[in-house]
Each structure stands twice: as C-alpha cells, then as structure tokens.
Amino acid sequence: MSKVRPNPLFPDKLPNLSRELGVLWRELATAVNGVIDSIDGTSTGGSGGGGSGSKWRGGIDTTKDIIIDSTTSGLVLLDTAGHYWRVKISTAGVLTTTDLGTTKP
C-alpha cells in the first residue's frame, strides 16, 4: 500500500475546500462571460446562470464574424412549420440544407 502525500495547495478541511471551490467557480463564470462578451459586445457579469440578464436567452447580436469550425456541424434554423434545418456549405460554395425533424438537435 502506498502512502498518500498531502497536497499543500489542496485545502485540508471541508469548509476551506467549499470556499475555494466557490472562488474557482466564480472565476470560471467570469472567464466564460468574458469570452461571450467578446462575441456579442455586451457585459452582464454574474455567474452566467440563465436569469433575466442571461446572454443565452436573448440570442447573440454581433457585428463580428460567427465561425463554425466543424465539417459535421452547421447553422441550425427553425422553419415556420416547426422543422429544424441544418445549413452547410460545400467546397464549391454551394449551400445545402438537411431536414433534422421537429426535435431540437
């Protein structure tokens, strides 16, 4: 059986661990919000939780490019009949659409 060495950077008591995790969570949320702010040009701060000020509910309003850097993903749009469609582009610059059905992908 091997002996486990204590990690001097890891809190040794539960309240200290809980406090440290809270600090790390807040720092992560701030970093994520900063990335989103750079995309949509707004700033709401907070924990990124989905409240009334959440960027996820109002969509993205940007004057910058939106890049989908994947050959298997694309822009997904909902038509007036309730079907989701994925829009992709070929190497010849031709737009293609794929019917994804009525369930959000």
N, CA, C and O atoms as a MOPAC input file, in Angstrom:
PM7 MOZYME 1SCF
protein

 N      0.83900 1    -1.17500 1     0.00000 1
 C      0.00000 1     0.00000 1     0.00000 1
 C      0.88600 1     1.24000 1     0.00000 1
 O      1.82400 1     1.34300 1     0.79000 1
 N      0.58200 1     2.17400 1    -0.88800 1
 C      1.40800 1     3.37400 1    -0.97200 1
 C      0.86500 1     4.46400 1    -0.06000 1
 O     -0.33300 1     4.52800 1     0.21600 1
 N      1.75100 1     5.29800 1     0.39000 1
 C      1.38500 1     6.40100 1     1.26200 1
 C      1.00900 1     7.60100 1     0.40400 1
 O      1.69900 1     7.91600 1    -0.56600 1
 N     -0.08200 1     8.26700 1     0.75800 1
 C     -0.54100 1     9.43900 1     0.02200 1
 C      0.04500 1    10.68300 1     0.67100 1
 O     -0.12500 1    10.91500 1     1.86800 1
 N      0.73700 1    11.47400 1    -0.13300 1
 C      1.30100 1    12.72000 1     0.37600 1
 C      0.23700 1    13.80800 1     0.33500 1
 O     -0.50500 1    13.88800 1    -0.64400 1
 N      0.13600 1    14.63600 1     1.34600 1
 C     -0.81400 1    15.75600 1     1.29400 1
 C     -0.35700 1    16.78600 1     0.26600 1
 O      0.83800 1    17.04200 1     0.11400 1
 N     -1.29600 1    17.35600 1    -0.41500 1
 C     -1.01100 1    18.39600 1    -1.40100 1
 C     -1.10200 1    19.74700 1    -0.69200 1
 O     -2.16700 1    20.09000 1    -0.17900 1
 N     -0.02300 1    20.51900 1    -0.64800 1
 C     -0.05900 1    21.79900 1     0.07800 1
 C     -1.00100 1    22.82000 1    -0.56200 1
 O     -1.37900 1    23.79200 1     0.09100 1
 N     -1.39100 1    22.62000 1    -1.83400 1
 C     -2.29200 1    23.55200 1    -2.49500 1
 C     -3.75500 1    23.14500 1    -2.35700 1
 O     -4.63900 1    23.90900 1    -2.74600 1
 N     -4.03100 1    21.96500 1    -1.81700 1
 C     -5.38900 1    21.46100 1    -1.69400 1
 C     -5.86400 1    21.66400 1    -0.25900 1
 O     -5.21300 1    21.17700 1     0.66500 1
 N     -6.98200 1    22.36800 1    -0.04000 1
 C     -7.46300 1    22.60900 1     1.32700 1
 C     -7.71800 1    21.29500 1     2.06600 1
 O     -8.26700 1    20.34900 1     1.50200 1
 N     -7.31000 1    21.25200 1     3.34200 1
 C     -7.41100 1    20.01300 1     4.11300 1
 C     -8.71200 1    19.87400 1     4.90300 1
 O     -8.97200 1    18.80500 1     5.45500 1
 N     -9.51900 1    20.90000 1     4.97200 1
 C    -10.77400 1    20.84700 1     5.71800 1
 C    -11.92800 1    21.19700 1     4.79000 1
 O    -11.77100 1    21.99800 1     3.86900 1
 N    -13.09300 1    20.59200 1     5.03600 1
 C    -14.24700 1    20.75700 1     4.16900 1
 C    -14.68000 1    22.21600 1     3.99500 1
 O    -14.93600 1    22.61800 1     2.86000 1
 N    -14.77800 1    23.03500 1     5.05100 1
 C    -15.16400 1    24.44000 1     4.82900 1
 C    -14.17800 1    25.18700 1     3.93600 1
 O    -14.58100 1    26.01100 1     3.11500 1
 N    -12.89000 1    24.89900 1     4.09800 1
 C    -11.88400 1    25.55200 1     3.25900 1
 C    -12.01700 1    25.10500 1     1.81600 1
 O    -11.88900 1    25.91100 1     0.89400 1
 N    -12.27800 1    23.80200 1     1.61900 1
 C    -12.46000 1    23.26700 1     0.26800 1
 C    -13.68600 1    23.88800 1    -0.38500 1
 O    -13.64600 1    24.27600 1    -1.55200 1
 N    -14.77000 1    23.97900 1     0.36800 1
 C    -16.00600 1    24.55700 1    -0.14900 1
 C    -15.79800 1    26.00900 1    -0.56800 1
 O    -16.25900 1    26.41800 1    -1.63400 1
 N    -15.11700 1    26.77900 1     0.25000 1
 C    -14.84900 1    28.18100 1    -0.05600 1
 C    -13.97100 1    28.29800 1    -1.30700 1
 O    -14.22800 1    29.13300 1    -2.17400 1
 N    -12.94200 1    27.46200 1    -1.39300 1
 C    -12.03600 1    27.50300 1    -2.54200 1
 C    -12.76300 1    27.12800 1    -3.83200 1
 O    -12.53500 1    27.74500 1    -4.87200 1
 N    -13.64200 1    26.11700 1    -3.77000 1
 C    -14.41600 1    25.74000 1    -4.95000 1
 C    -15.34200 1    26.87300 1    -5.38100 1
 O    -15.53200 1    27.09700 1    -6.57700 1
 N    -15.91400 1    27.58100 1    -4.42500 1
 C    -16.76000 1    28.73500 1    -4.75000 1
 C    -15.97700 1    29.81800 1    -5.47000 1
 O    -16.46100 1    30.40600 1    -6.43700 1
 N    -14.77600 1    30.07800 1    -5.00000 1
 C    -13.92100 1    31.08200 1    -5.63700 1
 C    -13.57400 1    30.64700 1    -7.05800 1
 O    -13.63600 1    31.45200 1    -7.98700 1
 N    -13.21000 1    29.37300 1    -7.22900 1
 C    -12.86200 1    28.87500 1    -8.55600 1
 C    -14.06300 1    28.92100 1    -9.49500 1
 O    -13.91600 1    29.25400 1   -10.67100 1
 N    -15.26500 1    28.58600 1    -8.98100 1
 C    -16.47800 1    28.64000 1    -9.80100 1
 C    -16.73500 1    30.07800 1   -10.26900 1
 O    -17.05900 1    30.30000 1   -11.43600 1
 N    -16.59400 1    31.03800 1    -9.37800 1
 C    -16.80200 1    32.44600 1    -9.72800 1
 C    -15.78700 1    32.89500 1   -10.78300 1
 O    -16.14000 1    33.61400 1   -11.71800 1
 N    -14.54000 1    32.47700 1   -10.63400 1
 C    -13.51500 1    32.83200 1   -11.62000 1
 C    -13.82200 1    32.20800 1   -12.98100 1
 O    -13.63200 1    32.85200 1   -14.01300 1
 N    -14.29200 1    30.96400 1   -12.99200 1
 C    -14.66200 1    30.30800 1   -14.23800 1
 C    -15.82400 1    31.03200 1   -14.90600 1
 O    -15.78600 1    31.28800 1   -16.11000 1
 N    -16.86100 1    31.36600 1   -14.13000 1
 C    -18.01500 1    32.07500 1   -14.69100 1
 C    -17.60400 1    33.42500 1   -15.25900 1
 O    -18.09500 1    33.82500 1   -16.31400 1
 N    -16.71600 1    34.12700 1   -14.58000 1
 C    -16.22900 1    35.41800 1   -15.06700 1
 C    -15.46900 1    35.25000 1   -16.37800 1
 O    -15.62900 1    36.05200 1   -17.29800 1
 N    -14.64300 1    34.20800 1   -16.46600 1
 C    -13.88700 1    33.96500 1   -17.69900 1
 C    -14.82300 1    33.61800 1   -18.85200 1
 O    -14.63600 1    34.10600 1   -19.96700 1
 N    -15.82800 1    32.78100 1   -18.59800 1
 C    -16.78800 1    32.41400 1   -19.64600 1
 C    -17.55600 1    33.64400 1   -20.09700 1
 O    -17.73200 1    33.85600 1   -21.29700 1
 N    -18.01700 1    34.45600 1   -19.15500 1
 C    -18.73100 1    35.67800 1   -19.52000 1
 C    -17.84200 1    36.61200 1   -20.33800 1
 O    -18.32400 1    37.29500 1   -21.24100 1
 N    -16.54800 1    36.64300 1   -20.02500 1
 C    -15.63100 1    37.47800 1   -20.79300 1
 C    -15.52700 1    37.03500 1   -22.24000 1
 O    -15.46500 1    37.86500 1   -23.14800 1
 N    -15.50900 1    35.72300 1   -22.45600 1
 C    -15.46700 1    35.20400 1   -23.82500 1
 C    -16.75200 1    35.57600 1   -24.55400 1
 O    -16.71200 1    36.02100 1   -25.70100 1
 N    -17.89100 1    35.39500 1   -23.89000 1
 C    -19.17700 1    35.73300 1   -24.50500 1
 C    -19.25100 1    37.23500 1   -24.78300 1
 O    -19.74200 1    37.65200 1   -25.83200 1
 N    -18.76600 1    38.03800 1   -23.85100 1
 C    -18.74900 1    39.48700 1   -24.04800 1
 C    -17.95700 1    39.86100 1   -25.29300 1
 O    -18.32600 1    40.78600 1   -26.01500 1
 N    -16.85800 1    39.13500 1   -25.54400 1
 C    -16.04700 1    39.45200 1   -26.71800 1
 C    -16.77600 1    39.08400 1   -28.00500 1
 O    -16.48200 1    39.63200 1   -29.06700 1
 N    -17.72400 1    38.15800 1   -27.91300 1
 C    -18.50200 1    37.76900 1   -29.08900 1
 C    -19.62700 1    38.75500 1   -29.34300 1
 O    -19.79400 1    39.23600 1   -30.46400 1
 N    -20.41100 1    39.06300 1   -28.29600 1
 C    -21.61100 1    39.86500 1   -28.53400 1
 C    -21.49400 1    41.32300 1   -28.11800 1
 O    -22.42800 1    42.09800 1   -28.32500 1
 N    -20.36500 1    41.71000 1   -27.53600 1
 C    -20.13600 1    43.11700 1   -27.22600 1
 C    -20.94100 1    43.64700 1   -26.06300 1
 O    -21.10500 1    44.86200 1   -25.94400 1
 N    -21.45700 1    42.77600 1   -25.19000 1
 C    -22.21200 1    43.22500 1   -24.02400 1
 C    -21.48400 1    42.80800 1   -22.77000 1
 O    -20.48200 1    42.09500 1   -22.82300 1
 N    -21.99600 1    43.25700 1   -21.64600 1
 C    -21.40800 1    42.85400 1   -20.38600 1
 C    -22.48300 1    42.80300 1   -19.32900 1
 O    -23.10300 1    43.82100 1   -19.02000 1
 N    -22.71700 1    41.61200 1   -18.76300 1
 C    -23.69100 1    41.49600 1   -17.68800 1
 C    -23.06500 1    40.96900 1   -16.42000 1
 O    -23.66000 1    41.07700 1   -15.34800 1
 N    -21.85600 1    40.39000 1   -16.51800 1
 C    -21.20400 1    39.84600 1   -15.33800 1
 C    -22.00700 1    38.71200 1   -14.75100 1
 O    -22.73200 1    38.02100 1   -15.46600 1
 N    -21.88100 1    38.51400 1   -13.42900 1
 C    -22.66400 1    37.48300 1   -12.76300 1
 C    -22.12300 1    36.09800 1   -13.03000 1
 O    -21.02700 1    35.92200 1   -13.56200 1
 N    -22.93000 1    35.11400 1   -12.64300 1
 C    -22.47000 1    33.73500 1   -12.70500 1
 C    -22.82700 1    33.03500 1   -13.98900 1
 O    -22.51500 1    31.85200 1   -14.12700 1
 N    -23.46200 1    33.69100 1   -14.93700 1
 C    -23.82800 1    33.04300 1   -16.18400 1
 C    -24.96700 1    32.08100 1   -16.01100 1
 O    -25.09300 1    31.12400 1   -16.77600 1
 N    -25.80200 1    32.31100 1   -15.02300 1
 C    -26.82200 1    31.35700 1   -14.64500 1
 C    -28.06200 1    31.32000 1   -15.47300 1
 O    -28.75400 1    30.31700 1   -15.30000 1
 N    -28.47100 1    32.15700 1   -16.29500 1
 C    -29.71900 1    31.99200 1   -17.01700 1
 C    -30.83400 1    32.85900 1   -16.46300 1
 O    -32.00400 1    32.60800 1   -16.75200 1
 N    -30.51000 1    33.85400 1   -15.68800 1
 C    -31.52500 1    34.77500 1   -15.20300 1
 C    -31.96100 1    35.70100 1   -16.31600 1
 O    -31.63600 1    35.47800 1   -17.48200 1
 N    -32.69900 1    36.74400 1   -15.95900 1
 C    -33.24900 1    37.63200 1   -16.98700 1
 C    -32.16500 1    38.35100 1   -17.77500 1
 O    -32.41000 1    38.76600 1   -18.90800 1
 N    -30.96100 1    38.51100 1   -17.20200 1
 C    -29.88500 1    39.17000 1   -17.92100 1
 C    -28.99500 1    38.21300 1   -18.68900 1
 O    -27.97700 1    38.62800 1   -19.24200 1
 N    -29.35800 1    36.94500 1   -18.73400 1
 C    -28.51900 1    35.94800 1   -19.37200 1
 C    -28.40800 1    36.17200 1   -20.86700 1
 O    -29.40100 1    36.44000 1   -21.54400 1
 N    -27.18800 1    36.06000 1   -21.37700 1
 C    -26.96700 1    36.22000 1   -22.81700 1
 C    -27.55500 1    35.06700 1   -23.60700 1
 O    -27.82300 1    35.21200 1   -24.80000 1
 N    -27.76000 1    33.92400 1   -22.96500 1
 C    -28.23400 1    32.74100 1   -23.67400 1
 C    -29.69700 1    32.87200 1   -24.07600 1
 O    -30.11100 1    32.21500 1   -25.03000 1
 N    -30.49100 1    33.67900 1   -23.40400 1
 C    -31.90500 1    33.78400 1   -23.72100 1
 C    -32.18800 1    34.75500 1   -24.84300 1
 O    -33.14900 1    34.55400 1   -25.58500 1
 N    -31.39900 1    35.79500 1   -25.00100 1
 C    -31.69200 1    36.82900 1   -25.97500 1
 C    -30.99400 1    36.64800 1   -27.30500 1
 O    -31.14500 1    37.49300 1   -28.18800 1
 N    -30.23400 1    35.57600 1   -27.48300 1
 C    -29.50900 1    35.38300 1   -28.72800 1
 C    -28.22800 1    36.18800 1   -28.73200 1
 O    -27.85600 1    36.81300 1   -27.73800 1
 N    -27.57400 1    36.15800 1   -29.85200 1
 C    -26.31500 1    36.88900 1   -29.99600 1
 C    -26.50700 1    37.97300 1   -31.03500 1
 O    -26.90000 1    37.70200 1   -32.17000 1
 N    -26.23000 1    39.19000 1   -30.64000 1
 C    -26.29400 1    40.33000 1   -31.53700 1
 C    -24.86100 1    40.82200 1   -31.68200 1
 O    -24.28600 1    41.37500 1   -30.74500 1
 N    -24.29600 1    40.61800 1   -32.85500 1
 C    -22.88200 1    40.93200 1   -33.02200 1
 C    -22.61400 1    41.58400 1   -34.37400 1
 O    -23.37000 1    41.40300 1   -35.32800 1
 N    -21.54800 1    42.32700 1   -34.43600 1
 C    -21.08800 1    42.88600 1   -35.70300 1
 C    -19.83300 1    42.14900 1   -36.17100 1
 O    -19.18900 1    42.54800 1   -37.14000 1
 N    -19.49700 1    41.06100 1   -35.46200 1
 C    -18.30900 1    40.28000 1   -35.79200 1
 C    -18.72300 1    38.99700 1   -36.49900 1
 O    -19.90000 1    38.63600 1   -36.50500 1
 N    -17.74800 1    38.30600 1   -37.09800 1
 C    -17.99900 1    37.03100 1   -37.75600 1
 C    -18.37100 1    35.96900 1   -36.74000 1
 O    -17.89900 1    35.99600 1   -35.60300 1
 N    -19.21700 1    35.03500 1   -37.14800 1
 C    -19.51100 1    33.83700 1   -36.37500 1
 C    -18.92800 1    32.67700 1   -37.17100 1
 O    -19.29300 1    32.46800 1   -38.32700 1
 N    -18.03600 1    31.93700 1   -36.56300 1
 C    -17.33400 1    30.87100 1   -37.26000 1
 C    -17.76200 1    29.53200 1   -36.68600 1
 O    -17.69700 1    29.31400 1   -35.47700 1
 N    -18.20200 1    28.63200 1   -37.56800 1
 C    -18.48900 1    27.25800 1   -37.18300 1
 C    -17.35200 1    26.43400 1   -37.76200 1
 O    -17.29200 1    26.18600 1   -38.96600 1
 N    -16.47000 1    26.02400 1   -36.90000 1
 C    -15.23200 1    25.37800 1   -37.32000 1
 C    -15.36300 1    23.86300 1   -37.25200 1
 O    -14.56900 1    23.19100 1   -36.59400 1
 N    -16.38000 1    23.32800 1   -37.94200 1
 C    -16.63500 1    21.89700 1   -37.93000 1
 C    -17.26800 1    21.48100 1   -39.25200 1
 O    -18.11300 1    22.19500 1   -39.79200 1
 N    -16.86400 1    20.33600 1   -39.76600 1
 C    -17.46600 1    19.85200 1   -41.01400 1
 C    -18.73300 1    19.05100 1   -40.74300 1
 O    -19.47500 1    18.74600 1   -41.67700 1
 N    -18.99600 1    18.70600 1   -39.49200 1
 C    -20.20000 1    17.94000 1   -39.16400 1
 C    -21.30300 1    18.80100 1   -38.56700 1
 O    -22.42900 1    18.33100 1   -38.40100 1
 N    -21.00100 1    20.04400 1   -38.24500 1
 C    -21.98800 1    20.95800 1   -37.68600 1
 C    -22.27600 1    22.06500 1   -38.67300 1
 O    -21.56500 1    22.23200 1   -39.66300 1
 N    -23.31400 1    22.81300 1   -38.39900 1
 C    -23.65100 1    23.94200 1   -39.24800 1
 C    -24.64800 1    24.83400 1   -38.54100 1
 O    -24.94300 1    24.63200 1   -37.36300 1
 N    -25.15800 1    25.80000 1   -39.23800 1
 C    -26.16700 1    26.69700 1   -38.71000 1
 C    -27.49600 1    25.94700 1   -38.70700 1
 O    -27.88600 1    25.39100 1   -39.73400 1
 N    -28.19900 1    25.92100 1   -37.57600 1
 C    -29.48600 1    25.24100 1   -37.48500 1
 C    -30.57800 1    26.28400 1   -37.33000 1
 O    -30.52700 1    27.13100 1   -36.43800 1
 N    -31.56800 1    26.21000 1   -38.21200 1
 C    -32.67700 1    27.15700 1   -38.22900 1
 C    -33.99500 1    26.41100 1   -38.07800 1
 O    -34.10700 1    25.25400 1   -38.48400 1
 N    -34.99500 1    27.07000 1   -37.49600 1
 C    -36.32900 1    26.51100 1   -37.32200 1
 C    -37.26200 1    27.15200 1   -38.33800 1
 O    -37.34600 1    28.37900 1   -38.40800 1
 N    -37.97600 1    26.32900 1   -39.14000 1
 C    -38.90800 1    26.89700 1   -40.11600 1
 C    -40.27200 1    27.15300 1   -39.47600 1
 O    -40.49200 1    26.80200 1   -38.31700 1
 N    -41.17300 1    27.75500 1   -40.22100 1
 C    -42.48200 1    28.14200 1   -39.67700 1
 C    -43.38300 1    26.94200 1   -39.38400 1
 O    -44.36800 1    27.08100 1   -38.65900 1
 N    -43.06500 1    25.76600 1   -39.93500 1
 C    -43.85400 1    24.56500 1   -39.67500 1
 C    -43.29900 1    23.75600 1   -38.49800 1
 O    -43.86500 1    22.72300 1   -38.13700 1
 N    -42.19800 1    24.21800 1   -37.90100 1
 C    -41.63800 1    23.53700 1   -36.73600 1
 C    -40.53000 1    22.53600 1   -37.03200 1
 O    -40.17400 1    21.74600 1   -36.15900 1
 N    -39.97900 1    22.55000 1   -38.23600 1
 C    -38.86900 1    21.66200 1   -38.58300 1
 C    -37.54800 1    22.40000 1   -38.43700 1
 O    -37.42700 1    23.57300 1   -38.79000 1
 N    -36.55700 1    21.68400 1   -37.90800 1
 C    -35.21000 1    22.21800 1   -37.80600 1
 C    -34.42600 1    21.82900 1   -39.05100 1
 O    -34.52400 1    20.69900 1   -39.52900 1
 N    -33.65100 1    22.76800 1   -39.57000 1
 C    -32.83600 1    22.55600 1   -40.77000 1
 C    -31.40300 1    22.94800 1   -40.48100 1
 O    -31.15500 1    23.99800 1   -39.88900 1
 N    -30.44600 1    22.11000 1   -40.89300 1
 C    -29.02700 1    22.43700 1   -40.77300 1
 C    -28.54800 1    22.96100 1   -42.12500 1
 O    -28.77000 1    22.33100 1   -43.15900 1
 N    -27.89100 1    24.11900 1   -42.10600 1
 C    -27.36400 1    24.73400 1   -43.31600 1
 C    -25.84800 1    24.56300 1   -43.30000 1
 O    -25.17800 1    24.92300 1   -42.33200 1
 N    -25.32000 1    24.00400 1   -44.39400 1
 C    -23.87600 1    23.79600 1   -44.53100 1
 C    -23.44800 1    24.29700 1   -45.89700 1
 O    -24.28500 1    24.62000 1   -46.74000 1
 N    -22.14600 1    24.36200 1   -46.11200 1
 C    -21.60900 1    24.84000 1   -47.37800 1
 C    -20.58800 1    23.83900 1   -47.91100 1
 O    -19.79700 1    23.28800 1   -47.14600 1
 N    -20.60600 1    23.60600 1   -49.21400 1
 C    -19.65700 1    22.67200 1   -49.82600 1
 C    -18.36600 1    23.40900 1   -50.17700 1
 O    -18.27500 1    24.62800 1   -50.02900 1
 N    -17.38100 1    22.66200 1   -50.63700 1
 C    -16.11000 1    23.27500 1   -51.03200 1
 C    -16.26400 1    24.12300 1   -52.28500 1
 O    -15.38600 1    24.92300 1   -52.60700 1
 N    -17.38600 1    23.94800 1   -53.00000 1
 C    -17.66000 1    24.76800 1   -54.18300 1
 C    -18.46100 1    26.02100 1   -53.81700 1
 O    -18.79400 1    26.82700 1   -54.68600 1
 N    -18.76800 1    26.17700 1   -52.52800 1
 C    -19.51600 1    27.35100 1   -52.09000 1
 C    -21.02600 1    27.18800 1   -52.19300 1
 O    -21.76300 1    28.16900 1   -52.08800 1
 N    -21.49400 1    25.95900 1   -52.39700 1
 C    -22.92800 1    25.70700 1   -52.52700 1
 C    -23.53000 1    25.43300 1   -51.15600 1
 O    -23.04200 1    24.57700 1   -50.41900 1
 N    -24.60000 1    26.16500 1   -50.81100 1
 C    -25.30300 1    25.93800 1   -49.55800 1
 C    -26.21100 1    24.72500 1   -49.69400 1
 O    -26.90600 1    24.56500 1   -50.69800 1
 N    -26.19700 1    23.87100 1   -48.67100 1
 C    -27.09000 1    22.72300 1   -48.64000 1
 C    -27.85700 1    22.73200 1   -47.32700 1
 O    -27.37100 1    23.23900 1   -46.31600 1
 N    -29.05100 1    22.17300 1   -47.35000 1
 C    -29.84200 1    22.08200 1   -46.13600 1
 C    -30.19400 1    20.63300 1   -45.86400 1
 O    -30.37800 1    19.84100 1   -46.78800 1
 N    -30.28500 1    20.29700 1   -44.59100 1
 C    -30.67200 1    18.95400 1   -44.16500 1
 C    -31.80600 1    19.08800 1   -43.17000 1
 O    -31.67800 1    19.80200 1   -42.17600 1
 N    -32.92700 1    18.40200 1   -43.42900 1
 C    -34.06800 1    18.40700 1   -42.52100 1
 C    -33.71200 1    17.56100 1   -41.29700 1
 O    -33.40800 1    16.37600 1   -41.42800 1
 N    -33.75100 1    18.16900 1   -40.11000 1
 C    -33.41700 1    17.47000 1   -38.87100 1
 C    -34.65800 1    17.02200 1   -38.11900 1
 O    -34.54600 1    16.44200 1   -37.03900 1
 N    -35.84100 1    17.28100 1   -38.66800 1
 C    -37.07900 1    16.89500 1   -37.99800 1
 C    -37.56800 1    17.97600 1   -37.05000 1
 O    -37.12300 1    19.12200 1   -37.11200 1
 N    -38.47800 1    17.60300 1   -36.18000 1
 C    -39.12800 1    18.59200 1   -35.30000 1
 C    -38.53100 1    18.60800 1   -33.90300 1
 O    -38.96500 1    19.39600 1   -33.06300 1
 N    -37.54600 1    17.75800 1   -33.63200 1
 C    -36.89500 1    17.74200 1   -32.32000 1
 C    -35.60700 1    18.55500 1   -32.39200 1
 O    -34.78600 1    18.37200 1   -33.29100 1
 N    -35.45000 1    19.45300 1   -31.43000 1
 C    -34.24700 1    20.28800 1   -31.40700 1
 C    -33.00600 1    19.41700 1   -31.29500 1
 O    -32.92000 1    18.58500 1   -30.39100 1
 N    -32.04300 1    19.59100 1   -32.19700 1
 C    -30.82700 1    18.75100 1   -32.15600 1
 C    -29.94300 1    19.07800 1   -30.96500 1
 O    -28.89100 1    18.46300 1   -30.79000 1

